[in-house]
């Protein structure tokens, strides 16, 4: 179905190739997972499939890419629209209509399909992606995860032979992600749809993949089965790292397999109660009876909570539960709301200018909203100047989070993860009293997430700061959060220590906890520490 023949790709002003002499054939009905470090070229490989690279993005391409016998050199992306459906990293960039149903019908209208055919396909897609209740909603009012499902549905209505998805589960809660991947898996097996996915959250998708394409970041690629690639790959889900830490021969790609392999170990280790966290002292964020309504629908329903210094609080819940509404209101940039939000006893909406910058650091779901300079170097130097800190401080932060970014690159030309790293560096350099992050791991690989976790933990503990994160990334929450607030339909349904909340929820439990249950361990580090203390 898809054939890469001696494909090499390099972008202008780059010192390394994205792909070097890649030869790859993807068969009809194959589910292929593309992995690699942040900024390594995963998105470029996906865009080569439908000709977006180099026709629309530039770059020097050698070799040939063909889809169903059509060369992307000779046929531009529009000529492949009937064959290939593509869902980008940021769904908002691809929407052209105002409402969900209009968006689904747009591409079919462009192909001049009959109205009865269009109606049937729209109903099928709405049901597949659980979007029927949102069919008349304005896309701009949807949550990030809901927008992602709309983008996938708008690709499926065209009945493509090939579906290309760039981080399709990055903004989805664990249950919604599982549903989407199960749907794709069924389409692969029932309709022989060819699916190519680039994804960082391997714990979600690796069980569905037939093969993995590992882009190493230096132009070279490795192709093989998941078991073969996971034998040596540094990019791996938590249970693979757990298998390595325990000295197991097999990588263990599923919770079931890992539980079978670790059964003797679990039975031999005495259970230990988790260490209780120190008492809370100084209230930093005080939320009282906060209510937010959009189009007569309550996003938050009289929510009250207090967040203290040194806390890293994860706000979790399904898509559309009200997480982003809560964060924007805390940051003082949200919609009109009833109730109060105070930061260090000051109403968050009353904070202005430099006082706001020193008090609240806020990174929205779309980090590009914070970037306005013409190069990465100018963004960093401007942040140093605005915050009156030593020249190079922001750049040093960036190099820790996402190393290897060209300082001459335009922020809009960076990958999603690189833009997030840049925005986070700019905000952190101001050393705000409160840091608020909405989906901070979109586009970040495991190493970047580890670095992010370390920086946020140091930021909270060393500087006595409060950090609030809205995320679906349970593995990140397990690594760094001290507390979890769980939202559902605008209400707080759970609020407590991370270990209590995650262990009580099968859907939101991290992989290691599922493998080692009933032991109260969330991460590989927890297991290794417990084993060390028991010997």
C-alpha positions as CSV (number, residue, x, y, z in Angstrom):
1,X,0.0,0.0,0.0
2,X,2.8,2.5,1.0
3,X,6.3,2.2,-0.2
4,X,9.4,4.3,0.7
5,X,12.2,3.8,-1.7
6,X,15.7,5.1,-0.7
7,X,14.0,8.1,0.9
8,X,16.2,10.9,2.4
9,X,14.9,14.2,3.7
10,X,16.7,17.3,5.0
11,X,15.4,20.8,5.7
12,X,17.1,24.0,4.8
13,X,19.6,25.3,7.5
14,X,19.5,21.9,9.2
15,X,22.8,20.1,10.0
16,X,21.3,16.6,10.1
17,X,19.0,14.7,7.9
18,X,15.5,13.8,9.1
19,X,15.5,10.5,7.2
20,X,18.5,8.8,5.6
21,X,18.0,6.2,2.8
22,X,14.8,4.8,4.3
23,X,13.3,1.7,2.6
24,X,10.0,0.6,4.0
25,X,6.9,-1.1,2.7
26,X,3.6,-0.9,4.7
27,X,1.0,-3.5,3.6
28,X,-2.7,-3.0,3.4
29,X,-4.4,-3.5,6.7
30,X,-1.3,-3.0,8.8
31,X,-1.1,-1.0,12.0
32,X,2.3,0.8,12.2
33,X,3.5,2.9,15.1
34,X,6.1,5.6,14.6
35,X,8.2,6.5,17.6
36,X,11.2,8.7,18.3
37,X,12.5,11.6,20.4
38,X,10.8,14.9,20.4
39,X,11.6,16.7,17.1
40,X,13.2,13.7,15.5
41,X,11.1,13.7,12.4
42,X,8.0,11.6,13.2
43,X,5.6,14.2,11.8
44,X,7.8,14.7,8.7
45,X,7.6,11.0,8.0
46,X,3.8,11.1,8.3
47,X,3.5,14.1,6.0
48,X,5.7,12.4,3.4
49,X,2.9,9.8,3.0
50,X,0.4,12.3,1.5
51,X,3.0,14.7,0.0
52,X,2.6,17.6,2.5
53,X,6.4,17.2,2.7
54,X,7.9,18.6,0.6
55,X,5.1,20.2,-1.5
56,X,3.8,22.4,1.3
57,X,6.6,22.5,3.9
58,X,9.7,22.6,1.8
59,X,12.7,20.5,2.3
60,X,15.0,18.5,0.0
61,X,13.7,15.0,-0.8
62,X,15.6,12.2,-2.4
63,X,14.0,8.9,-3.3
64,X,10.4,8.2,-3.8
65,X,7.2,7.6,-1.7
66,X,4.2,5.9,-3.4
67,X,0.7,5.2,-2.1
68,X,-1.4,2.6,-3.8
69,X,0.9,3.0,-6.8
70,X,0.7,6.8,-6.9
71,X,4.0,8.7,-6.4
72,X,3.8,11.7,-4.2
73,X,6.3,13.4,-6.5
74,X,3.8,13.4,-9.3
75,X,0.5,13.7,-7.3
76,X,0.1,16.6,-4.8
77,X,-1.8,16.2,-1.5
78,X,-5.2,17.1,-3.0
79,X,-4.9,14.3,-5.5
80,X,-4.5,11.8,-2.7
81,X,-7.4,13.0,-0.5
82,X,-9.6,10.1,-1.6
83,X,-6.9,7.6,-0.5
84,X,-5.4,9.2,2.7
85,X,-7.0,10.7,5.8
86,X,-4.6,12.7,7.9
87,X,-5.1,14.0,11.5
88,X,-2.4,16.4,12.6
89,X,-0.9,17.1,16.1
90,X,-3.2,20.1,16.6
91,X,-6.7,19.6,15.3
92,X,-7.6,23.3,15.5
93,X,-5.1,23.9,12.6
94,X,-7.1,21.7,10.3
95,X,-10.7,22.7,11.0
96,X,-12.5,24.8,8.4
97,X,-16.2,24.9,9.7
98,X,-17.8,26.2,12.8
99,X,-19.9,23.3,14.1
100,X,-19.1,19.6,14.4
101,X,-21.6,18.4,11.8
102,X,-20.5,21.0,9.3
103,X,-16.9,20.0,9.8
104,X,-17.7,16.3,9.1
105,X,-19.6,17.2,5.9
106,X,-17.1,19.7,4.5
107,X,-14.7,17.2,2.8
108,X,-17.5,15.1,1.4
109,X,-19.1,18.2,-0.1
110,X,-15.8,19.0,-1.7
111,X,-15.8,15.5,-3.3
112,X,-19.4,16.1,-4.5
113,X,-20.9,13.1,-2.7
114,X,-24.6,12.5,-2.7
115,X,-26.6,13.9,0.2
116,X,-27.9,10.5,1.4
117,X,-24.3,9.1,1.3
118,X,-23.1,12.1,3.3
119,X,-25.8,11.7,5.9
120,X,-25.2,8.0,6.4
121,X,-21.4,8.5,6.8
122,X,-21.9,11.4,9.3
123,X,-24.1,9.3,11.5
124,X,-21.6,6.4,11.4
125,X,-18.7,8.7,12.3
126,X,-20.7,10.4,15.1
127,X,-21.5,7.0,16.6
128,X,-18.0,5.6,16.2
129,X,-16.4,8.6,18.0
130,X,-19.1,9.1,20.6
131,X,-19.9,12.6,19.2
132,X,-23.6,12.5,18.7
133,X,-24.3,14.7,21.7
134,X,-21.9,17.3,20.3
135,X,-23.1,17.4,16.7
136,X,-24.5,20.9,16.8
137,X,-21.8,22.4,19.1
138,X,-19.4,25.1,18.0
139,X,-16.0,23.5,17.6
140,X,-14.4,26.5,19.4
141,X,-16.3,25.6,22.6
142,X,-15.1,22.0,22.7
143,X,-12.4,20.7,24.9
144,X,-9.1,19.7,23.4
145,X,-9.9,16.0,23.6
146,X,-13.3,16.5,22.0
147,X,-11.7,18.5,19.2
148,X,-9.3,15.6,18.6
149,X,-12.2,13.1,18.3
150,X,-13.9,15.5,15.8
151,X,-10.7,15.6,13.7
152,X,-10.5,11.8,13.6
153,X,-14.2,11.5,12.7
154,X,-13.8,14.1,9.8
155,X,-11.0,11.9,8.4
156,X,-13.0,8.7,8.7
157,X,-16.1,10.0,6.9
158,X,-14.0,9.9,3.6
159,X,-13.6,6.2,4.0
160,X,-9.8,6.4,3.3
161,X,-7.6,3.4,2.5
162,X,-4.9,4.9,4.6
163,X,-5.3,6.8,7.9
164,X,-2.3,8.8,9.2
165,X,-2.5,10.2,12.8
166,X,0.0,12.4,14.6
167,X,-0.4,11.9,18.4
168,X,-4.2,11.1,18.2
169,X,-4.5,10.3,21.9
170,X,-2.4,13.2,23.3
171,X,-5.5,15.2,24.5
172,X,-7.7,12.2,25.3
173,X,-8.5,10.8,28.7
174,X,-7.4,7.1,29.2
175,X,-10.9,5.7,28.5
176,X,-11.5,7.8,25.4
177,X,-8.0,6.9,24.1
178,X,-8.7,3.2,24.6
179,X,-12.0,3.6,22.7
180,X,-10.4,5.5,19.8
181,X,-7.6,3.0,19.5
182,X,-10.0,0.0,19.7
183,X,-12.0,1.6,16.9
184,X,-8.9,2.0,14.7
185,X,-7.9,-1.6,15.5
186,X,-11.3,-2.9,14.5
187,X,-11.2,-0.9,11.2
188,X,-7.7,-2.4,10.5
189,X,-8.9,-5.9,11.0
190,X,-12.4,-5.6,9.6
191,X,-11.9,-3.3,6.7
192,X,-8.2,-3.6,6.0
193,X,-7.6,0.1,6.7
194,X,-3.9,0.9,6.9
195,X,-3.1,3.0,10.0
196,X,0.1,4.8,10.7
197,X,0.3,6.5,14.1
198,X,3.0,8.7,15.6
199,X,2.6,8.6,19.4
200,X,4.7,9.3,22.5
201,X,2.3,7.6,25.0
202,X,3.5,4.1,24.1
203,X,1.7,2.5,27.0
204,X,-1.6,3.2,25.2
205,X,-0.9,2.1,21.7
206,X,1.9,-0.4,21.6
207,X,-0.4,-3.3,22.1
208,X,-2.2,-2.5,18.9
209,X,0.8,-2.2,16.7
210,X,1.9,-4.8,14.1
211,X,5.3,-3.0,13.5
212,X,7.2,-0.1,14.9
213,X,9.3,2.5,12.9
214,X,11.8,4.0,15.3
215,X,13.3,7.3,14.1
216,X,16.5,7.7,16.1
217,X,16.9,11.5,15.6
218,X,20.1,11.3,13.5
219,X,18.4,10.3,10.2
220,X,18.6,6.6,10.8
221,X,15.5,4.3,11.4
222,X,14.9,0.9,12.9
223,X,11.9,-1.2,11.7
224,X,10.6,-4.3,13.4
225,X,8.0,-5.9,15.6
226,X,7.2,-4.3,19.0
227,X,9.0,-7.1,20.8
228,X,12.1,-6.7,18.6
229,X,12.3,-2.9,18.9
230,X,11.5,-2.8,22.7
231,X,14.5,-5.1,23.3
232,X,16.9,-2.2,22.8
233,X,14.9,1.0,22.5
234,X,15.5,3.7,25.1
235,X,12.0,5.0,24.3
236,X,9.7,2.5,25.9
237,X,6.5,2.4,28.1
238,X,6.9,2.0,31.9
239,X,6.3,-1.7,32.0
240,X,9.2,-2.3,29.6
241,X,11.5,-0.3,31.9
242,X,10.0,-2.3,34.9
243,X,10.9,-5.6,33.1
244,X,14.5,-4.3,32.6
245,X,14.8,-3.1,36.2
246,X,13.7,-6.6,37.4
247,X,16.1,-8.3,35.0
248,X,13.4,-10.1,33.0
249,X,14.4,-11.5,29.6
250,X,11.2,-10.5,27.8
251,X,10.3,-6.8,27.6
252,X,6.6,-7.5,28.6
253,X,4.4,-5.4,26.4
254,X,1.1,-5.9,28.3
255,X,0.0,-5.7,31.9
256,X,-1.3,-9.3,31.7
257,X,2.1,-10.7,30.5
258,X,4.0,-8.7,33.1
259,X,1.7,-9.9,36.0
260,X,2.3,-13.5,34.9
261,X,6.1,-13.0,34.8
262,X,6.2,-11.2,38.2
263,X,3.8,-13.4,40.1
264,X,6.6,-15.1,42.2
265,X,8.1,-11.7,43.0
266,X,4.9,-10.1,44.1
267,X,4.2,-13.0,46.4
268,X,7.6,-12.8,48.1
269,X,7.6,-9.1,48.9
270,X,5.9,-7.8,52.0
271,X,3.4,-5.0,51.4
272,X,4.5,-1.6,52.7
273,X,2.2,1.3,53.4
274,X,3.0,4.5,51.5
275,X,4.8,7.2,53.3
276,X,2.3,10.0,54.3
277,X,3.0,13.5,53.0
278,X,3.8,16.3,55.4
279,X,1.0,18.5,56.7
280,X,-0.1,21.5,54.6
281,X,0.9,24.9,55.9
282,X,0.3,28.0,53.7
283,X,-2.7,28.3,51.4
284,X,-1.7,29.7,48.0
285,X,-4.8,29.3,45.9
286,X,-8.3,29.5,47.4
287,X,-11.3,28.6,45.3
288,X,-14.7,29.2,46.7
289,X,-18.0,28.2,45.1
290,X,-16.7,28.7,41.6
291,X,-19.4,28.2,38.9
292,X,-18.8,28.6,35.1
293,X,-21.5,28.3,32.4
294,X,-21.1,28.0,28.7
295,X,-24.3,28.1,26.5
296,X,-26.5,27.2,29.5
297,X,-24.2,24.2,30.3
298,X,-22.3,24.3,33.5
299,X,-18.6,23.6,33.1
300,X,-18.0,24.0,36.8
301,X,-20.7,23.6,39.5
302,X,-19.9,25.5,42.7
303,X,-16.4,24.1,43.0
304,X,-14.3,24.8,46.2
305,X,-10.7,23.8,46.9
306,X,-7.6,25.1,48.6
307,X,-4.1,24.5,47.1
308,X,-1.0,24.9,49.3
309,X,2.6,25.8,48.8
310,X,5.0,22.9,47.8
311,X,2.0,21.1,46.3
312,X,2.0,19.7,42.7
313,X,-1.7,19.2,42.1
314,X,-3.0,17.2,39.1
315,X,-6.5,18.0,37.8
316,X,-7.8,15.0,36.1
317,X,-11.1,13.8,34.6
318,X,-12.6,12.8,31.3
319,X,-12.7,15.2,28.3
320,X,-15.1,18.1,28.9
321,X,-15.1,17.6,32.7
322,X,-14.1,21.3,33.3
323,X,-10.4,21.0,33.8
324,X,-9.4,23.8,31.4
325,X,-12.2,26.0,32.7
326,X,-10.8,25.6,36.2
327,X,-7.2,26.4,35.2
328,X,-8.1,29.5,33.1
329,X,-10.1,30.9,36.0
330,X,-7.3,30.3,38.4
331,X,-5.0,32.1,36.0
332,X,-7.5,35.0,35.8
333,X,-8.0,34.7,32.0
334,X,-11.1,32.6,31.9
335,X,-14.7,33.4,31.2
336,X,-17.0,35.3,33.5
337,X,-17.7,33.2,36.5
338,X,-19.5,33.4,39.9
339,X,-17.5,32.6,43.0
340,X,-14.0,33.7,43.9
341,X,-10.4,32.6,43.2
342,X,-7.7,34.2,45.3
343,X,-3.9,33.7,44.8
344,X,-2.0,34.8,47.9
345,X,-5.2,36.5,49.1
346,X,-5.5,38.6,45.9
347,X,-8.4,38.1,43.4
348,X,-6.8,36.4,40.4
349,X,-8.7,38.7,37.9
350,X,-7.3,41.8,39.5
351,X,-3.7,40.9,38.8
352,X,-2.2,43.1,36.1
353,X,1.1,43.7,34.2
354,X,4.3,42.6,35.9
355,X,2.5,41.8,39.1
356,X,0.6,39.1,37.2
357,X,3.7,37.8,35.5
358,X,5.5,37.4,38.8
359,X,2.5,35.9,40.4
360,X,1.0,33.5,37.8
361,X,2.7,31.5,35.1
362,X,0.1,30.0,32.8
363,X,0.7,27.8,29.8
364,X,-2.5,27.0,27.8
365,X,-3.2,23.9,25.7
366,X,-1.9,25.9,22.7
367,X,1.6,27.1,23.8
368,X,2.0,29.0,20.5
369,X,-0.3,31.6,22.0
370,X,2.6,32.7,24.2
371,X,5.2,32.9,21.4
372,X,5.5,36.0,19.2
373,X,9.2,36.5,18.3
374,X,10.8,35.6,15.0
375,X,13.3,33.1,16.3
376,X,13.9,30.9,19.3
377,X,16.9,33.0,20.3
378,X,14.8,36.2,20.3
379,X,12.1,34.5,22.5
380,X,14.7,33.4,25.0
381,X,16.5,36.8,25.1
382,X,13.2,38.7,25.4
383,X,12.2,36.5,28.3
384,X,15.6,37.2,30.0
385,X,15.1,40.9,29.4
386,X,11.5,41.0,30.6
387,X,12.3,39.0,33.8
388,X,15.5,40.9,34.4
389,X,17.6,37.8,34.8
390,X,21.0,36.7,33.5
391,X,21.3,36.4,29.8
392,X,21.1,32.8,28.8
393,X,18.9,31.6,31.7
394,X,15.9,30.9,29.5
395,X,18.0,29.2,26.9
396,X,19.6,26.9,29.5
397,X,16.1,25.9,30.7
398,X,15.1,25.1,27.1
399,X,18.2,23.0,26.6
400,X,17.4,21.0,29.6
401,X,13.8,20.3,28.5
402,X,14.2,19.8,24.8
403,X,17.9,19.8,23.8
404,X,19.0,20.3,20.2
405,X,16.6,23.1,19.1
406,X,18.2,25.5,16.6
407,X,18.2,29.0,18.1
408,X,17.7,30.4,14.6
409,X,14.5,28.5,14.0
410,X,11.1,30.3,13.9
411,X,8.9,29.1,16.8
412,X,6.1,28.2,14.4
413,X,8.5,25.8,12.6
414,X,9.2,23.8,15.7
415,X,7.4,20.5,16.5
416,X,4.5,20.6,19.0
417,X,6.8,19.3,21.8
418,X,9.5,21.8,21.0
419,X,7.1,24.7,21.1
420,X,5.8,23.5,24.5
421,X,9.4,23.3,25.8
422,X,10.1,26.9,24.6
423,X,6.9,28.3,26.1
424,X,7.5,26.5,29.4
425,X,11.1,27.8,29.5
426,X,9.8,31.4,28.9
427,X,7.2,31.1,31.7
428,X,9.5,29.3,34.2
429,X,12.2,31.9,33.8
430,X,9.9,34.5,35.5
431,X,9.9,32.3,38.6
432,X,6.1,32.8,39.2
433,X,4.6,32.1,42.6
434,X,2.0,29.8,41.0
435,X,2.6,27.7,37.8
436,X,-0.5,26.5,35.9
437,X,-0.1,24.0,33.0
438,X,-2.8,22.7,30.7
439,X,-1.8,19.4,29.1
440,X,1.9,20.0,29.4
441,X,3.1,16.8,27.9
442,X,1.6,17.0,24.4
443,X,4.5,16.3,22.0
444,X,7.0,15.4,24.7
445,X,8.9,12.1,24.7
446,X,9.6,10.1,27.8
447,X,13.0,11.7,28.5
448,X,11.5,15.2,28.1
449,X,8.7,14.3,30.5
450,X,11.3,13.1,33.0
451,X,13.1,16.4,32.7
452,X,9.8,18.3,33.0
453,X,8.9,16.3,36.2
454,X,12.3,17.0,37.7
455,X,12.1,20.7,37.0
456,X,8.6,21.0,38.3
457,X,9.4,19.1,41.5
458,X,12.4,21.3,42.1
459,X,10.4,24.4,41.3
460,X,7.7,23.5,43.9
461,X,10.0,22.3,46.7
462,X,13.0,24.5,46.5
463,X,11.1,27.8,45.8
464,X,8.0,26.9,47.9
465,X,5.7,27.2,44.8
466,X,2.4,25.7,43.9
467,X,2.0,23.9,40.6
468,X,-1.4,23.0,39.1
469,X,-1.5,20.7,36.1
470,X,-4.5,19.5,34.0
471,X,-3.5,16.3,32.3
472,X,-4.6,12.9,31.1
473,X,-1.0,11.6,31.4
474,X,-1.4,9.2,34.4
475,X,2.3,8.2,34.2
476,X,3.4,11.9,34.6
477,X,0.9,12.3,37.5
478,X,2.4,9.2,39.2
479,X,5.9,10.6,38.9
480,X,5.4,14.1,40.2
481,X,2.0,15.0,41.6
482,X,1.5,15.1,45.4
483,X,-2.3,15.4,45.1
484,X,-5.0,14.7,42.5
485,X,-8.3,16.6,42.1
486,X,-10.7,14.6,40.0
487,X,-13.5,16.4,38.1
488,X,-16.6,14.9,36.5
489,X,-19.3,17.0,34.9
490,X,-18.1,20.2,36.6
491,X,-18.0,18.7,40.1
492,X,-15.0,17.6,42.3
493,X,-15.7,13.9,42.8
494,X,-12.3,13.0,44.4
495,X,-9.6,15.0,46.1
496,X,-6.6,13.5,47.9
497,X,-3.1,12.1,47.8
498,X,-2.0,10.9,44.4
499,X,-1.5,7.3,45.5
500,X,-5.0,7.1,47.0
501,X,-6.8,8.5,43.9
502,X,-4.8,6.6,41.3
503,X,-4.9,3.3,43.0
504,X,-8.7,3.5,43.5
505,X,-9.3,4.1,39.7
506,X,-8.7,1.2,37.3
507,X,-9.0,3.5,34.3
508,X,-6.6,6.1,35.6
509,X,-4.1,3.8,37.3
510,X,-0.5,3.8,35.9
511,X,0.9,0.7,34.3
512,X,3.3,-0.2,37.1
513,X,0.5,-0.1,39.7
514,X,-1.6,-2.5,37.6
515,X,1.3,-4.9,37.3
516,X,2.3,-4.9,40.9
517,X,-1.2,-4.6,42.6
518,X,-2.1,-5.0,45.4
519,X,1.3,-3.4,46.3
520,X,0.9,0.4,46.6
521,X,3.5,1.3,44.0
522,X,3.0,3.7,41.1
523,X,6.3,3.9,39.3
524,X,9.4,1.8,38.5
525,X,11.3,3.8,41.1
526,X,8.8,2.8,43.7
527,X,9.3,-0.9,42.9
528,X,13.1,-0.6,42.8
529,X,13.1,1.2,46.1
530,X,10.8,-1.3,47.8
531,X,12.9,-4.2,46.5
532,X,16.1,-2.5,47.8
533,X,14.6,-2.0,51.3
534,X,13.3,-5.6,51.5
535,X,16.7,-7.2,50.7
